[in-house]
């Protein structure tokens, strides 16, 4: 029987959007905030521009899609090693779809589109197959209540 382990992640989120009157009106406050994690660079955040945010700053929706993309990548690189596949490049063009209605919103899907470059001596079928166990090993994908699909493209380096 395997023993479970808990891991904690601490984040400090500080609202910096008080423009003098707090939240007196919906239009009267900014959505800007700072995300602080000890020992790491500060992240400047806001809401999506559709929700009165600053487009030049990270928003929670971007960060959720980013978390899924990077978690899959890190899990995939591990699975590639186990499969004997030598990866020399990895670029993901991930896209999340959120749906809103009168009651709020929720993500309905995220699609990962990694372009994986492998050495000429690596097996493309194994490279593609490694995405399945990587998906199941991804902590973030295992934590969301919507589908996360992966549409990989394998590129073999020329000799």
C-alpha angles and dihedrals in degrees: 000000000000120000118231122228128204121222122193127206119195122205129173115209116192122189110224098173101096103127094187103287101057114217096335089131133014091240094043101075137061125237093218120129142158126235113209126189117177113260095006134098118275116258117214111215141183137157126277111283089246086066096048095272136139111265092206093066134070115266128201093251092055090048093051092054089044091052091053093046096048094042090054091047093052092046090047094052089054092048090049090057090050090050093049092246117143109215116198099171139020128181122168124199097195123182130190125199119210124187123205132192138161091292098051133271146281140185112261098185147351121206119200116204106186120181104206121193116203134181119267090250094057123095111248092204091056090046091055094042092054089071092072098060089039090058092051091047094051108110093202096049088050089056102053129084098219133071120277110197127191123210103180128189117202119208119192116209115239117249 
